[in-house]
């Protein structure tokens, strides 16, 4: 076992998953900040994001334990129960994604894919200049920004509630070991 902050730790997220996560962060940032001013960079960042989402979806089926969708995508009733526990300040710590975080992963991947596909559509002669495609692309991009803000708020909140830096965990791949009451 390696140590995080001098304490024993458990490997949760594999290198490929962490690399995909941070590469997706970079691709989205490049796409957002390049915009129409640097259209070629914007397009390539969008294609990179689409490829990363495709890779993450493959990993969601074939990856390690905490990368698999079936491990962290919970039923709506479990998500409601967990949300109630959060509001009551008695939620359990999860080694992987908690039920709200699991659905946020799905929402983020779907939003990135939708933004990427509508951007690609806009580059085709068939859709070039159609106002509804541009409107949809922009609306989805702003929806993605809102989801990213919620994701970051959830990371900060969960890090604070469980006294565990989730950003560090997503960099190192390691979290403190499972304790009694934690959910594997």
N, C-alpha and C positions, 0 to 999 in steps of 0.2 A: 504494500500500500504506500502510496505517495501521501504527502501532507499538503493540506491547504491551510494556510495560516498557522502552521506548526502543529496541526491536529491531524489524526488519521483521516483518510478520505476513501471514497468509493468511486470507481469509474462509472459514470453514467452515460455520457455522450461521447461517441467515437469521433476520431479526428475528421473523417469524411463529413459527418453531420455538422460539426462545428465549422469546418471550412466552407461547406455549402451555405450555412447560415450567414457567415460574415461576408462571403462573396456576394450573396443576395443583397445584403445591406449595401455593399459597395455599388452593385449594379443599379439598385433603386436610386441611390444618391446621385450617381452619374446621370441616370435618365432624368431625374427631377431637375437637377441643377443645369444640365445642358439644354434641355427644352428645345425650342425651335431655333434658338440662336446657333446651336451646334448640332444640327439635325442628324448628321452622320453618326456622331457619338451617341446621341439620344437613341437612335435606332439600334445600334450595336449593343448598347446597354440593355435595351428592351429584349433583344434576342438572347443575350446572355442570361437575363432574368428568366425568360421562358425555359431555356435549357436547364437552369438550376432548379426550377420548379419541377420539371420533368424528372430530373435526377432524384430530387427529394421524394417525389411520388413513388419512384421505383424503390428507393430506400424505405419508404413507408410500408412496403409490402415484403421486402426481402432483407431489410437491415437488421441490426441487433435489437435486443429487447426493447430498449427505451426509444428507439427510432421508429418502431412499428406502430402504425396507426391503431391497430387493434389493441395495443397496450394502453394508449392514452385518450382515444376518442370514446367518450363515455355516453351513455344514453341521456336523453333529455331529462329524465327523472333524476338521474344521478347528478347532473349539472345543477338542477334546481335545488336539490338537497345540499350540495356543496355551497351554492350561493347563499342559502339560508344559514349554513354554518359559518360562512365568512361574516355575514351580517351580525351573527350572534357571537362572533369572536371565538369560535371553538373549532375552526377548520383544522383538519389534519395536514401534516406535511407530506408531500408526495416526493418520492425519489425521482420520478420523471416529471411529466407535466401533470398539473392538477386538472380537474375536469373543465374548468373555465379556460385554462391555458391550452388544453388540447383542442378545444373548439376554436380558439384564437389561431392556432397553427393552421387549421383547415381554412378559416376565413381569410387569413393572410395569403395562403397559397392560391386560393381561388381568386382573390382580388388581383394578385400579381399576374396570374394567368389571363384574367379577363382584360386587364390593362394592356398586356402584351399582345393579345390576339386582336384587340381593337386597334392598336397601333399598327400592327402588321396589315390589317384590313385597309387602313387608311393609305398604306403605301401601294396598294393595288389599283390599277386603272379602273377597275369595276367600282371601287368605293371612293376614289380620289375626289375630293371637293364636296362630298356629301355632308351636309351640316349635321345630320343625326349621328354619323359615325364619329365626327370630331367631338360633338357634344357628349356622346357616350364615353369616349376615351377620356376626356377631361373629367367627367363626373366620376368615372371609376378611379381615376388617379387621385382625386380628392377624397374619395371613399377609402382608398388605400392609405392616404395620409392620416385620416381619422383612425383607422384600425391600428396603424403604427403607433399613434399617440396612446391609444388604449392599451396596446401591448406593452409599451414602455411604462405606463402607469401601473399595470399589473405586475411587471417585473419589480418595480420599486416597492410597491405595496407588499408583495409576497416576500421579497428580500427582507423588508423591515419586520413583517409579522413573524417570520421564522428565523430571523437573525442569521441569514445566509445570503451571501452576495451571489445572486444568480448570474450577473454579468461575468464575474470571475469563474463561475462554474461553466459558463458557455465558452470561456477562453481555455480553461484547463481541462474541461471534460469531467471534472471531479466534484463531488459534493461530500459533505460529512456523512459518515455511515448511518444506516437506518437505525433509528431508535424505537423503543416500544411506542406503539401508537401511530407510527409513520406508515404510509401506504407504499408498498413496493409496486 
